[in-house]
Amino acid sequence: MTKIGMVTGSFDPVTNGHLNIIARASQLFETLYVGIFYNKNKTGLFTIAERKAMLEEAVKAFPNVKVVTAHDSLAVDVAKELNVGYLVRGIRNAKDLDYEADLAFYNRYLASDIESVFLLTSPEWLYVSSSRIRELMHFHSDISAFVPESVVKKVEEKYDNLKRI
């Protein structure tokens, strides 16, 4: 049986912490989807198309990783369509665990055959979050230590306001 996983998020923008989880998950599954999903509780900075382009560039070194997008679907429903057996989530702290456990409860209710898998964030990325990256961008700060080069390039292109240290 083919093991298919899916990492989900809004990836606005993708961070090195996200890439750490994706890289590690790509070693666990024959196919790993990275799903960019709309989050009604977040205001997006980048369009879905921009996020997808940045993410595809960032994961091109992983041949078994495919980027997908969805706007009006639950991750668990997209997972069913793609025959995903495992939803992979990164955990940075107790707050993340509480949020992810709640989400896993409902995902299990909606699709009992799909298992939730949690990977602990590597220590060097523990405090990196997309919301903090967006804040740094707002104040024209250097983000290159926290995001892949594809994000740095997009910020420079789109906002022409990134200062590199």
Phi, psi and chi 1 to 4 in degrees:
 res  aa     phi    psi   chi1   chi2   chi3   chi4
   1 MET       -  132.8 -178.4  168.2   85.1      -
   2 THR   -74.4  131.8  -58.7      -      -      -
   3 LYS   -94.2  117.4  -72.5 -168.8  178.5 -175.8
   4 ILE  -120.1  127.8  -57.2  172.0      -      -
   5 GLY  -118.7  166.4      -      -      -      -
   6 MET  -146.2  125.6 -176.1  165.1   67.0      -
   7 VAL   -96.9  132.2  176.6      -      -      -
   8 THR  -122.9  157.2   62.0      -      -      -
   9 GLY   171.5 -179.6      -      -      -      -
  10 SER   -92.3  -24.4   52.7      -      -      -
  11 PHE    48.9   53.3  -57.8  105.6      -      -
  12 ASP  -120.5   74.3 -171.3   32.7      -      -
  13 PRO   -96.0  173.4   34.9  -35.8      -      -
  14 VAL   -66.7  139.8   60.4      -      -      -
  15 THR  -115.4  170.8   68.9      -      -      -
  16 ASN   -66.2  -26.5  -70.2  -21.4      -      -
  17 GLY   -65.4  -43.4      -      -      -      -
  18 HIS   -59.6  -45.8  -68.6  130.5      -      -
  19 LEU   -63.6  -33.3  -74.4 -179.6      -      -
  20 ASN   -62.5  -45.3  176.0  -99.6      -      -
  21 ILE   -65.3  -44.1  -64.4  -64.9      -      -
  22 ILE   -61.9  -45.9  -68.7  166.6      -      -
  23 ALA   -60.3  -45.6      -      -      -      -
  24 ARG   -68.5  -40.4  -69.9  164.7   49.0 -148.0
  25 ALA   -67.8  -32.1      -      -      -      -
  26 SER   -64.1  -22.0   73.9      -      -      -
  27 GLN   -81.9  -14.9  -64.3  173.1    0.5      -
  28 LEU   -94.0  -19.6  -59.2  173.8      -      -
  29 PHE  -127.5  149.6  -58.1  100.0      -      -
  30 GLU   -69.4  -37.8  -66.3  168.2   55.5      -
  31 THR  -129.8  134.1  -59.5      -      -      -
  32 LEU  -126.9  118.2 -180.0   69.8      -      -
  33 TYR   -89.7  142.3  -68.6  101.0      -      -
  34 VAL  -113.2  112.4  178.3      -      -      -
  35 GLY   -99.9  120.7      -      -      -      -
  36 ILE   -91.9  117.3  -57.9  170.8      -      -
  37 PHE  -119.6  149.4  -74.5   82.8      -      -
  38 TYR   -73.2  133.9  168.0   75.4      -      -
  39 ASN  -118.5  112.2 -176.2  -27.6      -      -
  40 LYS   -63.0  -17.9   67.7  177.1 -175.1   63.0
  41 ASN   -90.2    0.5  -63.0  -41.8      -      -
  42 LYS  -124.8  142.3  -65.2 -178.1 -179.3  178.9
  43 THR   -92.8  120.8  -57.5      -      -      -
  44 GLY   -77.5  138.6      -      -      -      -
  45 LEU   -91.3  -43.7  179.5   61.4      -      -
  46 PHE  -102.4  149.3  -66.2   99.8      -      -
  47 THR   -69.9  162.8   67.2      -      -      -
  48 ILE   -59.3  -40.8  -63.3  -69.2      -      -
  49 ALA   -62.9  -40.0      -      -      -      -
  50 GLU   -67.0  -42.4  -71.9  171.1  -34.5      -
  51 ARG   -61.8  -42.5  -69.8 -178.7 -133.4  175.6
  52 LYS   -63.3  -44.2 -175.5  176.0 -176.0 -169.2
  53 ALA   -62.5  -43.7      -      -      -      -
  54 MET   -64.5  -41.2  -71.9 -175.5  -74.0      -
  55 LEU   -69.9  -42.3 -163.9   46.3      -      -
  56 GLU   -60.5  -40.2  -74.9  177.3  -27.9      -
  57 GLU   -65.0  -40.9  178.4   67.0   21.9      -
  58 ALA   -69.5  -28.0      -      -      -      -
  59 VAL  -104.7    9.2  -58.6      -      -      -
  60 LYS   -62.1  -19.8   69.1 -178.7 -179.5 -175.0
  61 ALA   -76.5   -8.9      -      -      -      -
  62 PHE  -108.4   99.2  -50.6  111.4      -      -
  63 PRO   -65.0  -21.1   19.6  -27.5      -      -
  64 ASN   -95.8    9.1   63.4  -32.4      -      -
  65 VAL  -103.9  131.5  173.8      -      -      -
  66 LYS  -127.3  135.6  -60.1  173.2 -175.0  174.2
  67 VAL   -96.1  131.1  178.9      -      -      -
  68 VAL  -128.6  158.8  -63.2      -      -      -
  69 THR  -130.1  154.6   62.9      -      -      -
  70 ALA  -154.0  143.5      -      -      -      -
  71 HIS  -114.9  -44.2 -174.6  -85.6      -      -
  72 ASP  -114.2   37.6  -67.0  -38.2      -      -
  73 SER  -136.7  149.8  -58.7      -      -      -
  74 LEU   -77.1  147.6  -68.0  171.6      -      -
  75 ALA   -56.7  -40.0      -      -      -      -
  76 VAL   -64.6  -33.5   72.2      -      -      -
  77 ASP   -71.0  -41.0  -68.6  -26.6      -      -
  78 VAL   -65.1  -39.2  172.7      -      -      -
  79 ALA   -59.0  -43.0      -      -      -      -
  80 LYS   -59.8  -45.1  -72.9 -179.8 -160.5  175.4
  81 GLU   -61.5  -33.7  -68.0  172.3   18.1      -
  82 LEU   -95.0    6.9  -64.0  172.1      -      -
  83 ASN    59.1   34.7  -65.0  -47.0      -      -
  84 VAL   -74.8  134.9  167.0      -      -      -
  85 GLY  -103.5  -13.5      -      -      -      -
  86 TYR  -141.3  127.2  -54.8   87.5      -      -
  87 LEU   -98.0  121.3  -67.6  173.0      -      -
  88 VAL  -103.5  131.4  180.0      -      -      -
  89 ARG  -133.2  141.9  -57.5  -66.2  -68.5  179.0
  90 GLY   -90.0  142.2      -      -      -      -
  91 ILE  -121.7  121.7  -55.9  -76.5      -      -
  92 ARG   -97.3  -34.1  -67.6  174.5  -64.6 -174.0
  93 ASN  -158.7 -176.6   52.8   39.0      -      -
  94 ALA   -63.9  -34.1      -      -      -      -
  95 LYS   -62.8  -45.6 -176.5  178.6  173.7 -177.0
  96 ASP   -60.9  -43.6  -79.2   -2.2      -      -
  97 LEU   -59.7  -44.3  178.6   59.6      -      -
  98 ASP   -61.2  -46.1 -172.0   49.7      -      -
  99 TYR   -62.5  -47.2  174.6   82.1      -      -
 100 GLU   -68.4  -35.7  -63.4  -60.8  -17.3      -
 101 ALA   -64.7  -40.3      -      -      -      -
 102 ASP   -62.2  -46.4 -178.7   64.6      -      -
 103 LEU   -62.1  -43.4 -166.5   58.5      -      -
 104 ALA   -61.9  -35.6      -      -      -      -
 105 PHE   -58.3  -49.6  170.6   83.2      -      -
 106 TYR   -71.2  -37.5  -73.6   98.1      -      -
 107 ASN   -61.6  -40.0  -74.0  -20.2      -      -
 108 ARG   -63.8  -39.3  173.3   66.6   99.7 -176.2
 109 TYR   -63.4  -42.1  172.6   77.4      -      -
 110 LEU   -80.6  -25.0  -64.7  169.1      -      -
 111 ALA  -153.4   85.7      -      -      -      -
 112 SER   -66.3  -15.0   62.3      -      -      -
 113 ASP   -90.1   -2.5   56.3  -30.2      -      -
 114 ILE  -105.1  125.0  -62.1  176.3      -      -
 115 GLU   -95.8  140.5 -169.8   65.7   52.2      -
 116 SER   -90.4  134.4  -68.0      -      -      -
 117 VAL  -124.0  129.5  175.2      -      -      -
 118 PHE  -110.8  130.7  -57.0  116.7      -      -
 119 LEU  -114.8  129.9  -65.2  178.0      -      -
 120 LEU   -72.9  133.8  -64.4  176.8      -      -
 121 THR   -62.5  140.0  -59.3      -      -      -
 122 SER   -63.7  142.7  -66.9      -      -      -
 123 PRO   -51.7  -36.6  -25.6   33.5      -      -
 124 GLU   -67.4  -14.5   63.1  -91.0   27.4      -
 125 TRP  -113.2    9.7  -53.3  117.9      -      -
 126 LEU   -54.9  -37.5 -160.8   57.9      -      -
 127 TYR  -104.3    7.2  -63.1  104.2      -      -
 128 VAL   -86.6  127.7  176.4      -      -      -
 129 SER  -141.8  153.1   70.0      -      -      -
 130 SER   -61.0  -37.5  -67.0      -      -      -
 131 SER   -64.2  -38.9   57.6      -      -      -
 132 ARG   -69.4  -36.0  -69.2  -69.4  175.1 -116.1
 133 ILE   -63.5  -43.5  -60.5  -55.0      -      -
 134 ARG   -61.6  -37.2  -69.7 -168.9  -56.7  -87.6
 135 GLU   -64.7  -45.0 -175.9  176.6    2.9      -
 136 LEU   -59.5  -41.8  -69.5  174.2      -      -
 137 MET   -61.8  -41.7  -72.0  168.2   49.3      -
 138 HIS   -57.5  -36.4  176.2   78.8      -      -
 139 PHE   -98.2   19.5  -69.9  103.0      -      -
 140 HIS    59.3   34.3  -46.8  -76.9      -      -
 141 SER   -92.4  160.4  -62.4      -      -      -
 142 ASP   -71.3  124.6 -176.5   13.6      -      -
 143 ILE  -112.6    1.4   60.3  170.5      -      -
 144 SER   -62.6  -21.3   60.6      -      -      -
 145 ALA   -78.3  -14.1      -      -      -      -
 146 PHE  -115.0  -10.2  -50.9  111.9      -      -
 147 VAL  -134.9  157.5  -61.7      -      -      -
 148 PRO   -67.6  160.8   18.6  -24.4      -      -
 149 GLU   -57.4  -31.5 -174.1   62.1   24.3      -
 150 SER   -61.5  -32.2   59.0      -      -      -
 151 VAL   -74.8  -44.5  173.7      -      -      -
 152 VAL   -56.5  -47.1  174.0      -      -      -
 153 LYS   -61.1  -43.3  -74.2  178.6 -176.1  175.1
 154 LYS   -64.6  -41.4 -179.8   49.5  102.0  176.2
 155 VAL   -64.0  -44.6  170.4      -      -      -
 156 GLU   -61.8  -40.9  -71.5  173.6  -21.5      -
 157 GLU   -69.5  -46.0  170.3 -170.5  -55.3      -
 158 LYS   -81.0  -40.1 -174.7  171.5 -178.8  168.1
 159 TYR  -111.4  -16.2  -61.4  102.4      -      -
 160 ASP    45.3   41.8 -165.9   33.4      -      -
 161 ASN  -137.3   14.2   70.1   -6.3      -      -
 162 LEU   -86.8  128.0 -176.7   66.2      -      -
 163 LYS   -98.9  127.9  -71.9 -172.2 -118.5  172.9
 164 ARG   -98.9  139.9  -68.3 -161.6 -165.8 -148.2
 165 ILE   -78.0      -  -66.7  175.2      -      -
